[in-house]
């Protein structure tokens, strides 16, 4: 069984815990750690966990709301940590963590009861990766921080029965916002963040037909609203709006299971 929760899902910080249980052993992976170490520890405690309960850390890219305390966490608790070589170079750390490994697009990573399948996405970072996490029977896709849909990304989440999907902004709200033109262009551009409309397009391109669990994540507090996201996703999610979980930008969401 896989279960997962978010400790935060927005520009103030991102972190997701994925847990796989075989019946004998349990593996817990932290994807991103976009907070101070103290704040992350508090958020883990709210989820019923301590840093020592984690088995590994995976960093998707170097932006502060994702990498946060990841290196410090890995060093203090002697955790293996994965990130792309481009991400490591971009953060500019002088000392390499003892248990750092480099992840690459298409190269699977075994972490206890989990198998991770990293894949590249279109985002304005050095070498960003998103993930498909599998326990051998079922898959969870984690897909945030991307500006456009690519065939390679669609292949990366193929077969997922649960998906954490970025629904960052409503196009009209972003256009009418007080953001400077350069920031609007970045967010709405090919390497920015996924809009509600693009999230719907992604689901309509065959991904949504396989899903039993959908989480809308990384919502902008300024340029989106949960009710707008629900209305948009209902177009491709049919008569199952209750099955859509909306992640709170500050608090994330509680434990969800796929069995």
Helices and strands as residue ranges (DSSP letters): E 2-10, E 13-21, E 26-31, H 37-46, G 51-53, E 56-58, H 64-67, H 70-76, E 80-84, H 85-91, E 100-103, E 108-111, E 114-120, E 129-134, E 139-143, H 151-156, E 162-166, H 171-176, H 181-188, H 196-202, I 203-207, G 208-210, E 213-217, H 226-237, G 241-243, E 244-246, E 253-258
